[in-house]
């Protein structure tokens, strides 16, 4: 059994603020990132398999769920029930995106969950694995780095009181 330390969670104030947002703004932000970084990497077959399917991404410590669906013009937010839900805390999503953690390790340590259509979940996982998120440029890269530092500082403060 994997004995990895627990992932640091978002600071309570930040998580409380984010969790009060309606689903639409975070879903729209996720769609923008997927359209900029993920969509160009998809081959025609994968696009065809994803088209019209509803995928939910839950950030457990932030209390948000982003639902997206691929259409002819790109990823768009969706309010429909998801066919598959991928769930982890923000820190684990960050570590996955930066290739600092293996999705299988997180899955078997129950820090990453995929509920619903397993075949669709594996398709999404394999497509995301093909993207080199470490090459994120523009304003998104520094923003992700600032969020990482914020979470790390919060985690260090929390550990002092344990």
Residue pairs with C-beta under 8 A, 6 or more apart in sequence:
1 109
2 105
2 108
2 109
4 105
4 109
4 111
7 89
7 91
7 92
7 95
7 111
8 91
8 151
8 152
8 154
8 155
8 158
9 15
9 61
9 89
9 90
9 91
9 151
9 154
9 155
10 18
10 61
10 62
10 89
10 90
10 91
10 151
10 154
11 150
11 151
11 154
14 62
14 150
15 61
15 62
15 63
18 26
18 59
18 62
18 63
18 64
19 62
19 63
19 64
21 64
23 64
23 65
23 66
23 67
23 77
23 79
24 77
26 64
26 66
27 66
27 67
27 68
27 77
27 78
28 77
29 66
30 57
30 66
30 68
30 75
31 68
31 74
31 75
31 76
31 77
33 140
34 68
34 74
34 75
35 74
35 75
36 140
37 131
37 133
37 136
37 140
38 75
38 127
38 128
38 131
39 70
39 74
39 75
41 127
41 130
41 131
42 50
42 127
46 123
46 127
47 70
49 123
50 70
50 123
50 124
50 127
51 70
51 71
51 72
52 69
52 70
52 71
53 69
53 70
53 83
53 84
53 117
53 120
54 67
54 68
54 69
54 78
54 80
54 81
54 82
54 83
55 67
55 68
55 69
55 82
55 83
55 84
55 85
55 86
55 120
55 124
56 65
56 66
56 67
56 68
56 82
56 84
56 85
56 86
57 65
57 66
57 67
57 68
57 85
57 86
57 87
57 93
58 64
58 65
58 66
58 85
58 86
58 87
58 88
59 65
59 66
59 88
59 89
59 90
59 93
60 87
60 88
60 89
61 89
61 90
61 91
62 90
65 85
66 77
67 77
67 78
67 79
67 80
67 82
68 75
68 76
68 77
68 78
69 75
69 76
69 78
69 80
70 76
82 116
83 116
83 117
83 120
84 114
84 115
84 116
84 117
84 118
84 120
84 121
84 124
85 113
85 114
85 115
85 116
86 112
86 113
86 114
86 121
86 124
86 125
87 112
87 113
87 114
87 115
88 96
88 106
88 111
88 112
88 113
89 111
90 147
90 151
91 151
91 155
92 101
92 106
92 111
92 112
94 144
94 147
94 148
94 151
95 101
95 106
96 103
96 106
96 112
96 128
97 133
97 136
97 144
98 133
98 134
99 132
99 133
99 134
103 112
103 125
103 129
106 112
107 113
107 114
114 121
114 122
114 125
136 144
